[in-house]
């Protein structure tokens, strides 16, 4: 779509700093529904362009930007949510920082890429709720692991009979956290049961040996139901498992390696999946051992298995049928 105007927005918890790029004018409004209405009214006074010709652009800031995204989606306005690092690196060396300057940078970035930037499609309500539940579950798991580590350390150096309170409170908290985690899992099951599309997608993904529940759920969420990535290579790159060459001219010839820019949660989950797949999938186990015998680095082979799993996941989702191993049918 051809956009005639670009609006850059720096989102903070309480306010929005807004830059109208072509006019180089600025406005500050509250990060509330009332503030959004004020913003739209201000924009209409600034330009004769229709709202459909205007592109709103802002960084992804989690909860702080979620309400603005929902409002713009409800009003059927065009907007893009862009990673802050992408904006920072696209504009070269920058000095100084404040909200007004940041809004101007975002507007400049969006203006330069207005013909190629992809507008954001807000996920369906089930995916949003699923994402929130997974995030909460992750926090509870971290807390439970912390209390379990505390108990383990205390048991090494303290007598339980002489420090009953120090042992009883963490134990009770661990049980309560486990109870809350189970409630979250039950709520996730309800969401899947109520949404046939997500449920089918989930079942297709876990049909692959080595890929478990948490990996399947997180992949569905971060890919927006596999709509954000149109091929497995892009997802592998996002997860930080796609190898890239490192060479320049004749003097620099580094080894091919993965990038540190990655979704570390997905990368960690895929690593666990690869370990499980190597143990339980005969085809991948044979591949893994064969590559090791050829002298390949263990981590390199492990990463290759992660990539194979991502390709399998994409295949079953796009094909719409569960994974079937051909290993037993091979001649």
C-alpha positions as CSV (number, residue, x, y, z in Angstrom):
1,X,0.0,0.0,0.0
2,X,1.2,3.5,-0.8
3,X,1.3,5.7,2.3
4,X,1.4,9.5,1.9
5,X,2.0,10.3,5.6
6,X,4.0,8.6,8.4
7,X,3.4,8.9,12.2
8,X,6.2,7.8,14.5
9,X,5.2,7.0,18.1
10,X,7.5,6.5,21.1
11,X,5.5,4.4,23.6
12,X,6.0,4.6,27.4
13,X,3.9,3.4,30.3
14,X,1.9,6.6,30.7
15,X,2.4,8.6,27.6
16,X,2.9,8.6,23.8
17,X,5.3,10.9,22.1
18,X,4.2,11.4,18.5
19,X,6.1,12.8,15.5
20,X,4.3,13.7,12.3
21,X,7.2,13.2,9.9
22,X,6.3,15.3,6.8
23,X,5.4,18.4,8.9
24,X,8.0,17.7,11.6
25,X,5.4,18.5,14.3
26,X,5.1,16.8,17.7
27,X,2.4,15.9,20.2
28,X,2.3,14.2,23.5
29,X,-0.8,12.3,24.7
30,X,-1.8,9.9,27.4
31,X,-1.4,6.1,26.8
32,X,-5.1,5.6,27.3
33,X,-8.2,5.3,25.1
34,X,-8.9,9.0,25.7
35,X,-5.4,9.8,24.7
36,X,-5.7,7.8,21.5
37,X,-8.8,9.7,20.5
38,X,-6.9,13.0,21.1
39,X,-4.1,11.7,18.9
40,X,-6.5,10.9,16.0
41,X,-8.2,14.3,16.3
42,X,-4.7,16.0,16.3
43,X,-3.7,14.1,13.2
44,X,-6.8,15.0,11.3
45,X,-6.1,18.7,12.0
46,X,-2.6,18.3,10.6
47,X,-3.4,16.8,7.2
48,X,-6.0,16.5,4.5
49,X,-4.9,12.9,3.8
50,X,-7.4,10.2,4.6
51,X,-6.6,8.0,7.6
52,X,-6.2,5.0,5.3
53,X,-3.1,6.8,3.7
54,X,-1.4,7.2,7.1
55,X,1.1,4.6,8.5
56,X,1.5,4.5,12.3
57,X,4.8,3.0,13.5
58,X,6.0,2.2,17.0
59,X,8.3,-0.2,18.8
60,X,7.1,-3.4,20.5
61,X,7.0,-2.6,24.2
62,X,4.9,-5.5,25.5
63,X,1.9,-4.4,27.6
64,X,2.7,-0.7,27.1
65,X,2.0,-0.9,23.3
66,X,-0.7,-3.6,23.4
67,X,-3.6,-1.2,24.1
68,X,-2.5,1.2,21.3
69,X,-2.3,-1.8,18.9
70,X,-5.8,-3.0,19.7
71,X,-7.2,0.5,19.4
72,X,-5.7,1.1,15.9
73,X,-6.8,-2.4,14.8
74,X,-10.4,-1.7,16.0
75,X,-10.4,1.6,14.0
76,X,-9.0,-0.4,10.9
77,X,-5.9,1.9,10.7
78,X,-2.6,0.9,9.3
79,X,0.2,0.4,11.7
80,X,3.6,-1.4,12.0
81,X,5.2,-2.7,15.2
82,X,9.0,-2.8,14.7
83,X,11.8,-4.1,16.9
84,X,13.7,-1.3,18.5
85,X,17.1,-2.8,17.5
86,X,16.1,-2.7,13.9
87,X,15.3,1.0,14.1
88,X,18.5,1.8,16.0
89,X,20.8,0.0,13.5
90,X,19.0,1.4,10.4
91,X,19.7,5.0,11.3
92,X,23.5,4.9,11.9
93,X,25.3,6.6,14.7
94,X,23.0,8.5,17.0
95,X,23.8,10.8,19.9
96,X,21.5,11.8,22.7
97,X,18.2,10.3,23.7
98,X,14.8,11.5,24.8
99,X,11.2,10.5,24.0
100,X,10.8,13.3,21.4
101,X,14.0,12.3,19.6
102,X,13.0,8.6,19.7
103,X,9.6,9.4,18.1
104,X,11.4,11.3,15.4
105,X,13.7,8.4,14.7
106,X,10.8,6.0,14.5
107,X,9.0,8.3,12.0
108,X,12.2,8.6,9.9
109,X,12.7,4.9,9.8
110,X,9.0,4.3,8.8
111,X,9.2,7.0,6.1
112,X,12.3,5.5,4.5
113,X,10.7,2.1,4.4
114,X,7.1,3.1,3.9
115,X,6.8,1.3,0.5
116,X,8.1,-2.1,1.8
117,X,7.1,-2.1,5.5
118,X,4.5,-4.7,6.4
119,X,1.5,-3.6,8.4
120,X,0.8,-5.5,11.6
121,X,-2.1,-8.0,11.8
122,X,-3.2,-8.3,15.4
123,X,-3.5,-11.9,16.6
124,X,-6.9,-13.4,17.3
125,X,-8.0,-13.2,21.0
126,X,-7.3,-16.9,21.6
127,X,-3.6,-16.4,20.7
128,X,-3.3,-13.3,22.8
129,X,-4.7,-15.1,25.8
130,X,-2.5,-18.1,25.1
131,X,0.6,-15.8,25.0
132,X,-0.3,-14.2,28.3
133,X,-0.9,-17.6,30.0
134,X,2.4,-18.9,28.8
135,X,4.2,-15.8,30.0
136,X,2.6,-16.2,33.4
137,X,3.5,-19.9,33.6
138,X,7.1,-19.1,32.8
139,X,7.3,-16.7,35.7
140,X,5.7,-19.3,38.1
141,X,8.2,-21.9,36.9
142,X,11.1,-19.6,37.5
143,X,9.8,-18.8,41.0
144,X,9.3,-22.5,41.8
145,X,12.8,-23.4,40.6
146,X,14.2,-20.7,42.8
147,X,12.5,-22.1,45.9
148,X,13.6,-25.6,45.0
149,X,17.2,-24.4,44.7
150,X,16.9,-22.7,48.0
151,X,15.6,-25.9,49.7
152,X,18.4,-27.9,48.1
153,X,21.1,-25.6,49.4
154,X,19.5,-25.4,52.9
155,X,19.3,-29.2,53.1
156,X,23.1,-29.4,52.6
157,X,24.1,-27.1,55.5
158,X,21.1,-26.9,57.9
159,X,19.3,-29.4,60.0
160,X,15.6,-29.6,59.1
161,X,14.6,-30.3,62.8
162,X,16.2,-27.1,64.0
163,X,15.0,-24.9,61.1
164,X,11.4,-26.0,60.5
165,X,10.2,-22.6,59.3
166,X,13.0,-22.2,56.8
167,X,12.0,-25.5,55.2
168,X,8.2,-25.4,55.6
169,X,7.6,-22.0,53.9
170,X,9.5,-22.8,50.7
171,X,7.8,-26.2,50.6
172,X,4.4,-24.7,50.9
173,X,5.1,-22.1,48.2
174,X,6.4,-24.8,45.8
175,X,3.2,-26.7,46.3
176,X,1.1,-23.6,45.7
177,X,3.0,-22.6,42.6
178,X,2.6,-26.2,41.2
179,X,-1.2,-25.8,41.8
180,X,-1.3,-22.5,40.0
181,X,0.7,-24.0,37.1
182,X,-1.8,-26.8,36.8
183,X,-4.6,-24.2,36.7
184,X,-2.8,-22.4,33.8
185,X,-2.4,-25.7,31.9
186,X,-6.1,-26.4,32.3
187,X,-7.0,-23.0,31.0
188,X,-4.7,-23.5,28.0
189,X,-6.5,-26.8,27.3
190,X,-9.9,-25.0,27.4
191,X,-8.6,-22.5,24.8
192,X,-7.4,-25.3,22.6
193,X,-10.7,-27.2,22.9
194,X,-12.6,-24.1,22.0
195,X,-10.5,-23.2,18.9
196,X,-10.4,-26.0,16.4
197,X,-7.8,-24.4,14.2
198,X,-5.3,-24.0,17.1
199,X,-6.1,-27.4,18.4
200,X,-5.4,-29.1,15.0
201,X,-2.1,-27.1,14.7
202,X,-1.0,-28.1,18.1
203,X,-1.7,-31.8,17.5
204,X,0.1,-31.7,14.2
205,X,3.2,-30.2,15.8
206,X,3.4,-32.7,18.7
207,X,3.0,-35.6,16.2
208,X,6.8,-35.0,15.5
209,X,9.0,-37.1,17.8
210,X,11.0,-34.9,20.2
211,X,8.6,-31.9,20.0
212,X,6.6,-31.5,23.2
213,X,3.7,-29.4,24.5
214,X,5.6,-26.2,25.5
215,X,7.5,-26.0,22.3
216,X,4.3,-26.5,20.2
217,X,2.4,-23.8,22.2
218,X,5.3,-21.3,22.1
219,X,5.8,-21.8,18.3
220,X,2.1,-21.2,17.7
221,X,2.1,-18.0,19.7
222,X,5.3,-16.4,18.3
223,X,4.5,-17.2,14.7
224,X,0.9,-15.9,15.1
225,X,-0.5,-19.3,14.0
226,X,2.4,-19.7,11.5
227,X,1.3,-16.5,9.6
228,X,4.4,-14.3,10.4
229,X,6.9,-16.6,8.8
230,X,6.4,-18.0,5.3
231,X,9.2,-20.5,5.3
232,X,11.2,-22.5,7.9
233,X,14.5,-20.7,7.2
234,X,13.0,-17.4,8.5
235,X,11.8,-19.1,11.6
236,X,15.2,-20.7,12.1
237,X,16.8,-17.3,11.7
238,X,14.5,-15.8,14.3
239,X,15.2,-18.6,16.7
240,X,19.0,-18.2,16.2
241,X,19.6,-21.7,14.8
242,X,20.2,-20.7,11.1
243,X,23.9,-20.8,10.2
244,X,25.3,-17.8,8.3
245,X,28.7,-17.5,6.5
246,X,31.3,-15.1,7.9
247,X,33.8,-14.1,5.2
248,X,35.0,-11.0,3.3
249,X,37.4,-10.8,0.4
250,X,40.4,-13.1,0.7
251,X,41.6,-12.1,4.2
252,X,38.5,-12.9,6.3
253,X,37.3,-16.4,6.2
254,X,35.6,-17.3,9.4
255,X,33.5,-20.4,10.1
256,X,29.8,-20.5,9.3
257,X,27.9,-19.9,12.6
258,X,24.6,-18.9,14.0
259,X,23.8,-15.3,15.1
260,X,23.5,-14.2,18.7
261,X,20.4,-12.2,17.7
262,X,17.7,-14.7,18.6
263,X,14.5,-15.5,20.5
264,X,16.4,-17.3,23.3
265,X,13.3,-19.0,24.7
266,X,12.5,-20.7,21.4
267,X,16.1,-21.6,20.9
268,X,16.3,-23.2,24.3
269,X,13.1,-25.2,23.6
270,X,14.3,-26.4,20.2
271,X,17.6,-27.5,21.8
272,X,15.6,-29.7,24.3
273,X,13.6,-31.0,21.4
274,X,16.8,-31.9,19.5
275,X,18.2,-33.8,22.4
276,X,14.9,-35.8,22.8
277,X,14.6,-36.5,19.1
278,X,18.2,-37.8,18.9
279,X,17.3,-40.3,21.6
280,X,13.8,-41.4,20.4
281,X,13.7,-40.8,16.6
282,X,15.7,-43.6,14.9
283,X,16.2,-41.6,11.7
284,X,17.7,-38.6,13.5
285,X,19.7,-40.8,15.9
286,X,21.3,-42.5,12.9
287,X,21.9,-39.1,11.2
288,X,23.5,-37.7,14.4
289,X,25.8,-40.7,15.0
290,X,26.8,-40.8,11.3
291,X,27.8,-37.1,11.3
292,X,29.8,-37.5,14.5
293,X,31.7,-40.4,13.0
294,X,32.5,-38.2,10.0
295,X,34.3,-35.8,12.5
296,X,31.6,-33.1,12.6
297,X,31.4,-31.0,15.7
298,X,28.8,-32.2,18.2
299,X,27.1,-28.7,18.6
300,X,27.0,-28.3,14.8
301,X,25.2,-31.6,14.3
302,X,22.9,-30.8,17.2
303,X,22.0,-27.5,15.5
304,X,21.4,-29.4,12.2
305,X,18.9,-31.5,14.1
306,X,17.2,-28.4,15.4
307,X,16.8,-27.2,11.8
308,X,15.4,-30.5,10.6
309,X,12.8,-30.3,13.4
310,X,11.8,-26.8,12.3
311,X,11.4,-27.9,8.7
312,X,9.3,-30.9,9.8
313,X,7.1,-28.6,11.9
314,X,6.6,-26.2,9.0
315,X,5.8,-29.2,6.7
316,X,3.1,-30.7,8.9
317,X,1.4,-27.4,9.6
318,X,1.4,-26.3,5.9
319,X,0.4,-29.8,4.7
320,X,-2.2,-30.2,7.4
321,X,-1.4,-33.9,8.1
322,X,0.6,-35.4,11.0
323,X,4.2,-36.4,10.7
324,X,4.9,-39.9,9.4
325,X,8.4,-41.3,9.7
326,X,9.5,-43.1,6.5
327,X,12.5,-44.6,8.3
328,X,10.8,-48.0,8.8
329,X,9.7,-48.1,5.2
330,X,13.2,-47.3,3.7
331,X,14.8,-50.1,1.7
